[in-house]
Structure formats: C-alpha cells, structure tokens
Amino acid sequence: MNERPTPAPGLELRGRRAWTLVWGMSVAQLISWGTLYYGFTVLVVPMERELGWSRTDLNAALSIGLLTSGLCAFAAGVWIDRNGARGLMTAASLAGALLLVAWSWIGALHAFYATWALIGIAMAGTLYEPAFAAMTRTFPRDFRRAITALTLVGGFASTVFVPITQLMVDHIGWRQALLVMAACNLVCAALHWFLIPPVAAAERTRNAPQDRAALRAALRRPAFWGLAVCFTALSLVFTAVVFHLVPMMLEGGLPMATIVGGYAIIGPMQVAGRLLVVWLSRYVSTRVIGTASFVLYPIALAVLMLPASGTSLIAFAILYGLPNGIVTIVRGTIVPELFGAAAYGAISGALATPSILARAAGPFLMALLWAATGNYRLVVWTLFGLAVIAVAFWITAASSRRA
C-alpha cells in the first residue's frame, strides 16, 4: 500500500513533492536533534535533584550514547547504501520514542546507561548522516541545496527545544516531558516512512557491487584520511568549547551575565554561516567554502588566548560561530564532490565514526588537561593546535582531484 516508484536517477529538487520531502525531513531533523540530543542538558538538573546522582554520573550517559552512535555510524551508512534510508530512519525514530519512554521510568543508574547506549544507536539512524545520505540518493544533482535546507532547519533544534523542554519540566515534570518528547519521535517516524522514497529490489542488487568498489576506492585515497583527521579534530574542538567555554570565561573573571550574552551569539552566527552558504554555493564549490571558513577556527581560538573581556568573547563567538554552522553542510556535501555519490552512506559513515567518538571524548580529555595544570591555558593551546591541524588536512584533502 505504501510502496511508491523509486525516483529516477538525477531527480531534481523542484516541485511540491520534492520540497515536501526536504522540508518534512528538515522538521524531522529539528525534532530528532532537539529530543535525542539537546534536551539532555535541560533534564540533567531535575534528574540530579530527584534521583541524587552526581552531574558527572549523569553526563556520562551522553558520552555512552555518543560512543555507541559513533560505533554504529558506518553500519548505518552501509545499510542505507544497500536498502535506502526509509526503513532505517523510520525504525530508528520508533526506537527513539520507545527509549525516551523507558528513560521516563528510570530509577537505577545502570539502567540509565543501558538506555543511553541504545539511544546512541537510534541517533546513528536518525541524525544528520543518514538524512544527508537520503538527500544525496534522492537528489544527486541538487544534494547541496537539500542538505543546506536540512541544516538550516536542524540548526534551530537547541533554540526551539531547550526552552520548550525547560517549560515542560517546570510545568509537568521531567518524566512527563520525556513522554511528550517520545510522541514527537513518532511524528519523525511517520515523516520518514511516508516521505522518503523506497528503493526497489532491482536497484539494491544493481548498486551493491558499485558501492563496494566506491568505498574501497575512497579508503585508498589520501583525501579520505585527510577529511577524517580534519573532521575528527574539529569535533573535539566543538564539544570542548560547548562544555568548557563557560568555566573558562569564569576563570578569566567575566561575570555570568556577560558570558551568557556572548555564548548566545554563537547560535545566530551558525545560522548566518549556513545562510551564507546558500548564497555562496551558487558561485563556488564546497572545497572553496570549506577552506575560507575553516581558517577562522584557529583565529577564533587565538582570541581566547587574549585576556578575557566582553569584547574578546564577542569576537570569539562571531569567528567561531560562522564556521561552526558551515562545517555541518561541508561535511555532508564534500563526500559526493570528492568521491562521487556511490557508497555515500558508507563513506560518510566511515568519516563520522572517529568524529563522533572524538565528540564523546573531547570534554573529558580537556578536563584532564585542566586538572593537570589548574588552568585553561594548555587547553586553549591544545584546541588551537587541533584547529591548525584540521585546516592543514582539509586543504590537503580538498586540493585533491575527484577520482
């Protein structure tokens, strides 16, 4: 009943049906990121208060989820290459809904960790990488516009869901808030099932040898490993900044109101960066956009080496927020530009695995550096070095020719 003809190769991003798919998937990304990732930060405080667990114990669950998500990213990509994204993303959203319900019943720490290990698997099947693969398969000539639309809407996940989750916690409690978030994931499941075109059995058989050959060819190219190093380093920088910027600025003597105001600039600058890509992508390639934006990372981190002030914090937020919004689009569009559309899911999944693992380890590793020295000086220098490494490997990878 729900089977529809597989879209012809080279489907263009035009017409009501095409844009309904893109905007529906964009809404699903907004919900998935908001409920499975960003809502966690709001729920930690009431859980700590009710259950008596430490903040460290609670945050370890998110690291576990990111770990399992990273370990499953490649397998999810291979599945999408062979079978399409429809079934996997629908099942992952249903699993996410069930796991959020399970989370609402949690009373033991080990059960909380087990639940988050499974949520990580659901994240591997619902967040950007599988959605990018779906867009690239469906719109191979217009994947840049489709991916940009996804990230534009998905980029508002924290802006939308952090205050909504806080409002629900304040009025109905954290357990009931999780039930509402679970229902939102059922909406995602419906969007994935009814909007993503199914893949015909004949196409699965025809594409399998081509995808395996494309993956092997990509893994043999230095460009692949250059991208892997670049995105892994930037992922570590990203999570380190998310978790350590506030204590870093407090250590520098800034009042909390100034810090919150500066921090709040990062989100709008990320959106501004993505809007800039919408305009620039008409004229230049992903390689040029990536190079021009990524060089801002080490400059931004160099600003953190200056004495802490409101001015330096604002400068950092602008210089960091712009490329941070662009990197998500670049990560999704550089793969077909360098390696072609074949085996997109497997190649992007292989690139995502070390990046997600770095995202999980980043806050802990930087906390160890801080504990070893008693201040954030070495942390900032380390992040600066990682940003320089990321830029160098990006330029090397981006300068290679498509095989």
Summary of the structure (lengths in Angstrom):
residues: 403
radius of gyration: 20.7
end to end distance: 41.1
largest distance: 64.2
contacts: 1466
relative contact order: 0.15
helix: 83%
strand: 0%
